[in-house]
């Protein structure tokens, strides 16, 4: 500001010098300086009386009438150092309003820079092509998980599942340990309860949302593409899933993650929250409404693309983990090393070998579905015992039979030992009888 005033004063000095030398009329000088005739006359008079000093603005060096009281300014800076050290000026102004201090964020920024409590942050951004926002609320919702130490630098890293509408920037989020299928389903469920079913989701190529595995033989026969459990839930609701090939492609949710990593961490710190349950309650009751009120913009079109939940549809049957299993011969079903006995009282009893769906809801309950009907079952405490196979007598277990002393095999051996067998010479039967009787008396 001082440099700008100095330029104006130098320009007036050149013009007033010409006026004093009668080289220029006051009317011409007023036109050249862009001032009124009366103002130019007063400046010329002051220049004639005081010289160049008369051209200096009378407020130069004086404290502005709108300047802050020094004592109040000190209180604000002390409050910042005591409670909000490290916070950005814009966010600090919001917190100071709750403390009874009203100050503009740019004013506070200048104060902090002069005191050495804040530094200018200029980041050189890579060139990217600008993409216009979608026109309708609910036309496209960007979804991403943000791992971060949300409870302070000393806390454990958790994941914020963040959702933001592309048209107007409305945000919904939930915290959990990791970015899992369960937290993704809970977040989408919460969005649907608040706003309705969106047209499309914009997500990463993570195995939670999109799978890259090859289709199974059964999927190929049915002409289906492989889907994750989250994709199956979206398919039931008619939600299209779009994959982002880079973080910059879904830059809106990435920038939103950065805002949360700054503001939400400090909000949780100020509220003294250090666990996930209380943090999620704080998100639902306080943080999200205030965040949306501040950052949401008006969509280009007033038409809302969200659809209501179909009448009679239980979202618990949509947001669940479903797996296909076969019925065993004893009407049991095995899933994740757990055994379920299908009861005989079911109206529609499946046959052994039939396929059914084992559905695990987000509350942990298990439901067996056969041709659209839920089956009654009983959880078996342990693996059912298989019936023992019938015992088959093996030939190896039989008792070996020994030939008797008068067996022809033994008689031939006795004859050979006695040396009575010579070539093809026949033996007298009487001699054979005597050998047999001798073998009985003295068995080998």
Protein Blocks (a to p, Z undefined) as FASTA:
>chain_A
ZZmmmmmmmmmmmmmmmmmnopacfklmmmmnopafklmmmmmmmmmmnommlmpcfkgo
iacfkbccfklmmmmmmmmmmmmgoiafklmmmmmmmnopacdfklmmmmmmmnopaccd
dddddddddddddfbghkaccdddddddfeojkbccddddddddfklopacddddfbdcf
klmmmmmmmmmmmnopcfbdcddddfklpccbdcdfklmmnopacddfklmmmmmnopac
dddfbfklmmmlmmmmmmmmmmmmmmmmmnopabfklmmmmmmmmmmmmmmmmmpccdfb
fcdfbdcddehiafklmmccdddddddfkopaceehiacdddfkbmbdcdehiacddddd
fkopacddeehiacdddddfbdcddddddddddfklpccddddfklfklmmmmmmmnopa
ghjaccdfklmmmmmmmmmmmcZZ
